[in-house]
Structures are given as C-alpha cells and as structure tokens.
Amino acid sequence: MALRSYFKLRQRKIIKVASAPHLYQERLRSSIIAKNKDTEYGRSQRFDELLNLAQFKKNLPLSTYETLFPHIQRMMNGEQNLLVAQPVKWFAKSAGTTSGKSKYIPVTQDYLINGHLKCTWTAASVIYNEDQGAKLFEDKNLIMGGSITELGQNIRAGDISAILLYNFPKIGRRFYTPDFDTALIADWDEKIVKIAKICSQEKVSLLAGVPSWISVLLHAILDHTGKKNISEVWPNLRSFLHGGIGIEPYRAELRKLMPSDKIIFREVYNASEGYFAIQNNKNEDSMLLLCNHQIYYEFIPFDQIDHSQPDILDLSQVTTKVPYALVITNSAGLYRYLIGDVIEFTSLIPPKIKFLGRLQQHINTFGEELMIANVELALATVCGRSGIEINNFTVAPKYMEGGQAGAHEWAIEFIQPPTNIDEFSKALDTELQLLNSDYEAKRYSDRVIGAPIIHVLHSGTIERWLRLNNSYGGQNKLPRLSTDRKLLEAILDMNYAPIGPSSTPSE
C-alpha cells in the first residue's frame, strides 16, 4: 500500500511537469550552465555570459562527439573539471552504430542518480499507474545489460544498461534477477545460457531490453525448459520494456513468445547520452518526453540538418508531424550536443514524441527521404499479414547506371520466409508508397526508383557478420539503412554472389 501511494505521488509530479515542460526546461538549462561555468569548457565558451536563453542560443555552438572528444579522452585518463564540475568516474560506451566507432559518454554521479536512475523510477510509476496488478517489488525484474570495463584510476566504462545494473539501488537489488555477476558477463553466449538457466526458475514480472536480444534469450529459455511459450515459464510477467531498435519487425514473434494479453509492451527511449522518453499510455503509439531529468532539449528541422546555420528550436517552438534532429544539453558535460537521432512530436502539451531513426540511417539517394520508421512499419505490416517472421535486415541504394533507374536493395534474414519472394517484394513496395509520399513519387513509372531488390540470407549470416566485426552483444546493432553499399555488399559476400533482382540463397 505504501509503495503504491509513493508511485501515485510520483505520477502526479510526472503530470505536473508534462503540463508545464517549458518552465522545467528553462530551470534545467540555467542550472546546468551555472554549475559548470568554471570548468575548462565553461570558461572557454564564456558560460558566465550565457545569462538567458537568447544568449545561450546565440553564443554557445553546436557540438558533436568529435568536437568534445579531446576533452573526453583527457577525462578518461583521469583529468577532471574539463566539461563538467562534478567528478566523472563512469563512461557510457556507445556502440557507434553508424560509424563503427565506440563512443565514451561521461556520466557523473548526479546524472546517474537524477537522470538515468530517476527515469527508472519514472518508468515504475508509469507501470503502476496503468497496471493495478503490477508486482515490481514482489516478483523479479530481468533487465538485459552489457558488461563493465576498468579503464584505470578507478574509472570504468560500459553499456549504460550495465552501469545502471552496477549502481542499482539497494532497495531494488533483491527484486532483480539474475545475480549481478551473471548479468554483467561480457561473453554473450555464456551470458544467455546462464541467464536462461537461472531466470527460468524465477517469478519474473518485468522484462526489459533490446528486442533482438530479448528474442534470443526467450528462445534459449524455451529450449532449456521445454515449454511452449514464455507465459508458461513466467505466468506473472506483465511488463516488457523495449528500446534500442524499432520493435515492429519483432513484434509478431515476441507476441508469439509472450502470448498473454496481460503483458504490456512499452517503448522506452534511452541511450548512452540520456534517458529521454517513455510510453506512458499503453494505448498510444508515442512516448512522453521527460523534461525534468537533467536534460535540456533543442531541435533542428530535419530538412535543415545540412545547413551551415540551421534553425535550432527550443521546446516552445516545435510543431507536430515535423521530423527534428535532437540536440541535448545535459548535466554530465554534453552541451548543445547533436546526438544523431531523429524524432517527431505527436503532442506538444504534454510533449509526446516518436523516434524516427538515426540521422545516418535514412536513404535519400533519389530524393525519397526514406526513414527507418517507414521501413520498419512497412515490413511489419507485410509480415503480419502473411505470417512471415524475420530475424534482421539491412537496406542500401542501388545507384542509377546506364540510364537505368536506381533501386533499394534489401538483405533479409527470415525466420519464417515468404513462399513467393516476388509477391513479398510487391507488397513491401506498396506499403512503403502508402507510408512515404516522396518514395511514392520517385517510384512513379519506375523512372527514378525501380522495384525493391530482395536478397534472402542464409540463417545465421548476420550473426556471423556481427561476430566477425566484433559487434556481437551489448548495444551493438546492425545498421538497417545505409546511404552507401559497404555494409550490404559485405553481408552479401558472406552469403552468396547476387544473381538477380529477386534472389534466394544458393543451395
């Protein structure tokens, strides 16, 4: 009873912030600048002169990981008071999904507690608000995490999920499974086997993680137990929190694995740089932007992202149904930082968003402005109608040549493949045209973009590629949309030599 009363109080605060987000955002911006004005970066950028929003916008430049990396590298070597006044002992390691290069994002103790961990309590509040049968602090919670690396001088790095587990509040540790040593194992093959063995014996009520890895784990649990589905293993499971990649291509399979209608699928938007949003209404396909969790937000219209001086809008200036590149300033040393994500607003008060994809993960080779959200929804729709299941995929452009139209070339690894790949291609093409008018215009009469070229991959091809490139496990993800052909050709080379517009693997 006391716990539910506490979460009701937190829920009221969530509603209060969401009803006046600009007020809380302005307080955060002012506080972050004031606390860090005497750092090396703060002095160089004259934080003491950034007295109001107008000065902040006019005088503080945009930053990227590359521009901040010299400071971050020194911080990883133990120097302090460079980007942030508070000591930095943790770095969230990002997989660098689009560049192949790991990024190390500073995480202060304050940001860990009042940013990332505060958001986990917000998530719990949202769950209890919508599910009267929630038992997060009676049964066990299973959160798929990565591993921790020692950098020296009492400085550590790891996936943000692993950092959160390592710093899990004592009050919640007894309700977590598996044991923390198992949860933080670096070898993902070993981790999956051990988690499946341990957790299949527990009463799990909450499951959280990247959809692709959750699928792998659930199959391992069914193999271990011999059960038909996870609802037989965990009858008390009621919440599945998913993020990291789009769930649409996995939704049908995960629903088959977790068939109970008591299980609520809930999207969260968290990254190495911060925990940004959570789906606070199970019946709405959008997430509440968290505006009082140590992050100040700005937004660049997507069509201006390549401008030398783009408009950079605060929360009071955005509109709905417009794609924006997300810019953040947080309390851990990121200032007007372009994180590389694209979102759009579905509501302004309260501020609700959809995650559309990564800046680099879209295809605009022919002016089609195809976003990952379009691709994942189209694929999920076609697969759902036909009972088709996929494991993973990637798409790249086939350039115009010799007066011939270009195309989008797909490499798809199916779990349950279509019986007719040409019909599948036509259905996918139709859905994409319905979802994206620019794509539809470029497809007209096959003049600019021809029909999709589909390659069916052998089972395990993408896993082999990930392992070969040291990208198996953790937050590593296969880029689904690429503007060049390097990734696609590397995967096809592992699978077979392309033989035509619609191909199946050679025997």
N, C-alpha and C positions, 0 to 999 in steps of 0.2 A: 504493500500500500504506500509506504513512504517513498519507494523508488518511483512509482507511477506519479505521485504528487510532484516529485522533483522534475520528472520529464514534462509534466504539464506546465510547470514554471518555465522551463527552457523553451517549450513550444510557444508560449506567449511572447517570449523575447524574440524568437525567430520571426513571428508575425509582426512584431513591433519594428524590427529592423527592416523587414521587407516592405513595410508601408512607408518608410522614410529613408530609403537607401542613400540618397544624396547627402543627407545630414551625417550619417555614419561614415560615408566615404570621405567627406571633407575632413572630419576629425582624424581619421586614419592618416590621410596624406600629410596633414600638418604635423602630426605626432612623429611619423617616420622621418621626415626631413629634420625636425628639431632634434631628435635623439641622435642623429648621425651627422650633424653639421661639422663636428670636429674630427671626423675621420679623414684619412688622406683623400679619399674621393670627394667627400663633402667639402673639404677646403678647396680642392681643385675646381669643383663645379659651383662654388660660392653658395652653398646651401643657406648660409645666413642671410642671403638676399632674396631667397625664394619665399617671400612673406605671404603670398596669396596665390590663388590658382592661376591668375593671368601670368605672373612672373614664372611660376613653375612651368607652364606650357611654353612660354617664350624662350626661357633661358636654359632649361635642362634638356639636353639632346636625347634622342632615342639611343638605346644600347642593344647590343646583341651579345651572345656568348663570346664571340671573337673579340669584341671590344673590351669586355670585362675580364677575359681570361688571364692577362698578365697579373692582375690583382688576385684572382682566384688561385693561380699557381703559387704565388707567394704565400697565400693563406694556407694552402695545403702543406707548405713547408714550415708552418708554424708562426708566421708573422700575423700580427693582429692589428686592429684599428685601421684597416685599409678600406673596406667597403662598408663595414658596419662596426658600431662601437662595442657591441657585446662580443665576447669570445666565440670563435667558431671551432667546434670540435667534431662536427659532423658534416659530411658532404653527401648529398643525394646523387647517386650515379645514374645518369640517364643513358639509355642505350644509343642515343643518337640515331634514331631510326631512319632518317633520311640521308644522313651523311656517312653513316657507318662509324662515326667517331663518338666515343663516350664523352659525356659532359659531366662535370662535377659541380653541383649547385650547392652553395653554402646554406647550412641550416643551423641557426642559433638555438639556444635552449628556449628563449622566449617564443621563437617562431614554431618550434616543435610543440610547445605546450599550448600556446594561444592561437596557433594556426592549425597545423595538421591534426594534433590530438583533440583540440576543441571541435574540429569538424567531425571526428568520430563520435563525440557525444551528441553533436547535432544530428548525425545520422541515426543514432539510437533514439533520440527524441522523435524524429520523423516516423520511425518504425513503430514505436509505442503509440503514437498518435493515430495511426491508421490500422493497427492490428492489436485488438484487445487480447489476443491470445499469445502475444509475444512473450518469450521467456529467455531473453538475452542473458539474464543474470540468475537463471535457474539451470538451464542446459548449457551446452558448449557452443562456442563460436569457432569456426575454422576460416582463417584468412590466409590465402596463399601468398607467401612472401618470398623474397630472394635471399641474399646472403650478405655478410659483413666482411670488409677487408680492412686490415690495420695499415694505416699509412705512416705510422711512426709519430712520436711525440704526443701520444695519447689522442691522436686524430684518426677517425675512422670514416670509411665510405661504404655505401651500399645502396641497393634499391630503396626507395622511400618506404615501401612496404616492410622491408626488413628493419629499417631504422625505427619505424613505429612499433614493430614487434619487440625489438630490443629494449625500447623505452616504454613498453606497455605499462600503464598504471597498475600498481599492486592490487588495487581493488578489483581489477578485471582479469588478472592472470589465472585465477582458479577456474575461470569460465572459458578459458581458451584451450583448444586442442589443435595439434599435438603438443608435446613438450617443446620448449623453445630451442633446445639443441637440434631436434629433428626439423623444426620449422625453418631453421637458418642453415641447413646443409647446402653446400654450394653445388654439389653434383645433383642435377635434376632427376636423373634416372634413379639414383639412390633415394632421393627425397620422396619421389612419387610412390615408390614401393613401400617405404616406411610409413608415410602418412596414410596410405591406403590400409595398411595392416593395423595401425593404431586407431585411426579415427573411425573405422568401420565398427569398432566396439563401443563407440561413444554415442551419447544422445546429442546430436548436433541440431541446433535450431537456426543458426545463421551461417551462411556460406558466402565468401567474398573472394573475388579475383578476376583475372583476365579470362574471358570466355573460352579461348582456345586451351588454356592450361586447365581450367576447370573441367572441360570436356575430357581431357587426358586423364585427370585424376578420377573422375567419376567412372570412366571405363575400367580403370585399374581397380577401383573398389568393387565393381560388379564382378570382375574376373576373380578377385580374391574371395568374395563371399558367395558367388554363385547365384545371387539374387537377380531378379528380372529388371528391377529399376531401383533408383535411389530412395524412393518413397518407402520401399520395403526395408531398406537399411536404416534410414533416418525418418521415421514416421512423424517426428516433431519438427522437421525442417519447415520453416515458414518464410525465410527471407534469403534472397540471393542478390547480393550487391555486385554489380558488374561494371567494369570500366576498362580503360586502356586501349581497347579496339572496339569497333562497332559490333553490336551483338546480332544484328539482323541475319547475317549468313549462318549463325549458330543457333538462332532462337528455336527453330523447329527441332533440331537434335537435342538441345538442352531440355526442351519441354518433354520430349520423349523419355529422356533420362530421369527427369523430375516431374512426373505427371500429376502430382497432387495439385488440386486447384487452390489449396491453402498457401502454396508457395508464391510469394510476391516477388517478381523480378523488378529490381530497382536500379536505375542507372546512377552512377556517381562520376564526377569529372574531377579526378585528382591526377596530379603529375608530380615530377620531381620538384618543379617550381612552386607548387602550391595545390591546395585542395580548393577548387573553385565553385563547385555546384553539386547539388543532389536533387534527384527526382523526389519532390515532396508530396506529390499526388500520384498515386499508382495508376490513375485513370487518364493522366495527361502525359503526352509524349514530349516533355520538356523538363528542364531542371531549374531549380531556384538558385540564382546567383547569390553566393554568400558574401555579404558586404560588410561584415564586422569580424573578419577572421584574419587580420593582419595583411590584407592585400588591397591595394588601390588599383582600380581598373581604368584603362583607356582603350579606345577602339579606332582602328584605321579602316575606312571603307575599302573593301576588297579590291575594287577597281582602281584604287589609288596606291596600291601597295608598292608599285614600281616607280612612283613619282619621287622626285628629289625632295619635295616639300609637301607631303600628303597632309590632309586634314587629320588631326588627332583629336578625337572627340571624348569628352567625359560622359559619365552615365546619364547626365541630364540632356545630352544632345543626340542620343541614338534614336533610331526608329525601328519598328518591327520589320521582318521579312527582308532585311538587308544583310548580306554577308560582311562580317568585320574580322580583321586580323586583331587578335587580342594582345594588348600591351599591359604589363603589370609593373607596379612598384610595390615591393614588399618590405617587411621589417628585417629581412635577413641579408640585404645587400644588393638586391636587384632593383634598378631604377629605370623606369620607362623602358622596360625590357621587352623586346619583341620575342615572344616565346615560340612563334611558328604555328599557332593554332588558328583556325577559322571558326567563328560561331555566328549565330544569328539570334535575334530576340524574337520571342513569341508573345511576350508581355513586358510592359515597362514598369507598372506598379501592380503587383510585385514584379521585380525583374526576373524574367524566366528566359532561358536560352536553350538552344540546341547546338550540339557540337557537330560541325560540318566536316572537319578533317584538318589535315596539316597543310600549310602553305605549299609545301613541295609536293604533297600528294593530291594533285589535281592534274588534269590534262587539258591544255588549251592550245594544242599544236595547230588546230584548224579553226580556232575561234569558238570552240564548243563549250568552254568553261565547265567541264565535267568534274563535279566534286565527288569525293569519296562517299558522301551521304547518298547521292543519286545512285551510285553504283551498288552500294550495299543493299539499299531498299529494292532496287530493280531485281537484283539477284535473289534476294529473299522472297520476293513476290513470285517469281517464276518457279523457284524451287518448292515453295509452299504449295503451289497449285498442282505440281506434278509429283510430289513425294520424293523429290531429289534432295540429297544431302551433300554438302561439300565440307572439305577439311580446310582448304585455304586457296588463295588465288592471287595473281598479280596481273596487271594490265599495263601495256605500253603502246605508244603510237607506232603505226607502220606508215612511214613517210610517203608523200606523193613522189612518184618517179615515172619518167617517160610519159607524162600526160595522164597517168592513171590516178584515180582517187586514192587518198590515204585510207587508213582504217585503224580501228582499235584492236590490238592483238591480245588475246587472253590466254593465260596458262592456268588451268583449274585442276585441282586435285579433289576428286569426288570421293565421298564415302558410298553414296548410292548414285551411280551415274545415270544420265538420261539414256533412254533406249534409242533416241534419234538425235544426234548432236546438231543436225541442221535445223530441226524444229526448235530445239532449245535455243539456238543462236537467234532465230527469228523472234521467238517470244521475248528474249532478253533485249533485243534491239527495239522492239515495240514498247516495252516498259520504259526503257531509257528515253525514248522520244516523248512519252507521256509525262515524264518527270522533268525533262530539261528541254526547254523550247530552243535554246541555242544548238543543242545537239540535233534536235529535230530539223532545224533549218539547214544545217550542214549535211544532213543525210538526204536531203531532197534530191531525188533522181540519181543518187549515188555519185553526184558530181564532185563533192568535196571529200566526204567520208563514205566509204563503202560499208558493206555489212560486216559485223564483227567476225574476226577470225578466232576460232576456239581451238585450243590445244588441250587435250585430256592427258593429264600427267599420271604416270605410274604411282601407285600408293607408296608413300614414304619419300617421294622426290624432294618435297620442300623441307622435310626434316633433315634429309641428307645435306641439302644446301646450307641450312642453318648450322648444322654441326661443322661442316667444312669451313664455314666462315666465323666460327667461334661465336655464334649468335643464338645458341640453343639455351633456353631457360631465361628466368628473370623477366625483365621488361623488354627483352628483345622481341621485335616484331618484324614480320615480312612486310616491306612497303607494298601496298596494294595498288597504288597508282604511281607511275613514274613518267617523267617528261622525256627521258631518254630510254634506250633499249638495252642498256648494260645488264641490268638485273634479269630481265626477261630472257635474253639470249643465254645468260649463264645457266639459268634453270632449264631452258630447253636443251642446252648442250648436255646437261646431266641426264636428260630424259630420252631424247631421240632427235634426229635431224628432221626439221619441219618438212612436210611433204605436200602441203596444200592449204587452201582456205579453211577447210574443216578437217581436222586430223584426229586420229586416235593412236595411242601408243602402238608401236610395232611389237609383235609377239616375240 
